[in-house]
Amino acid sequence: MMQPLHIICLLLAFVRENDMADYHINIFYRKEDGGYIADIPDLEFCSAFGLSPEQALAEVELAKKAWLEAARDAGKPIPPPRYRPVIYQVSR
């Protein structure tokens, strides 16, 4: 049985015509919601829900596109991709 907050971290690169950025996407199962949540930490409030990890990922891709379009339309800055989970960070 899955834990209430079973985290599946995926490092995904999204290269689009208008935004050449690689944003990290977290996907985790939330028992209380009965499904998966996907979020992009670098894009404030950019998240989505799905009944499967694949569906959550597809939905957050749409949310990302809408987030970036809304920021551009409003003349707001688009943050560079910065977030990387600790498991990907190298100790110095």
N, C-alpha and C positions, 0 to 999 in steps of 0.2 A: 504494500500500500504506500502511496506517495505521501510525503510529509506535507503539512499545510503550506509551507513556503519552500518548496523544492526548487532551487535555483538552477537554471540551465543558462550558462553564459555562452553566448555566441559572439565571436568576433567576425563581423561581416563587413565587407568593403562594398560600398555603393558608389559607383561612378556614373554620374548622369551628365548630360550635355551641359546643364546650367550650374551644377554644383559638383565640383570635383573634390568631394570630401568623403572621407572614410569615417563613419560614425559607429561607435560600439553600440550594440543592442543587447539589452538584458531581456531574457524571457524566463518567467518563473510561473509555477503553478500556485494558485491561491485557492485553497479549499473553500474559503468563505464565499468566493465568487463562482466557484464551480467551473473554473477554466483558467486559461493562461493569460498573463499580462505581459506585454512587451513594452519596453520603454527605451528611450534614447537619452541617457543622462546629460549629454551636451546641449540638448534642445529642451529647455524648460517646459514642463507639462506636456511633452510629446509622448503619448502612450496609447496603447490600444488593447483590446480584449479579443480573445478567440477561444473556441472550444478545444483547439489543438495548438501545439506550438507553431505549426505551419500556418494556421489561420491567423494567429496572433502576429506572426511575422509579416504576413501579407497585409494585414490591417495597419501595422505600424509603418510599413512602407508608404501606404496612402497618407497616413497622418504626417509623416515626414515631408512628403511632397507638399501637402497643404500648409504645414508649418513654415517651410522655406518660402513658399509663394506669398503667404500672408506677411512675412517679415519683409520681403522685398517690396511688396506693394505699399507697406507702411513706412518704408525707408529705414527700417530698423537693421542694426548690424546682425550678420549671421556669424555665430561663434565658430571658430575653427574646432575640428575634432581634437579633444584633449583627453577625455576620459579613457583610462585603460585599467582594467581590474588588476589587483595586486599580483595575481598569478602571471601576468604578462610583463610586470615591471622587473627590471634587472637591478640587483643590489650593486652598489658601488662602494 
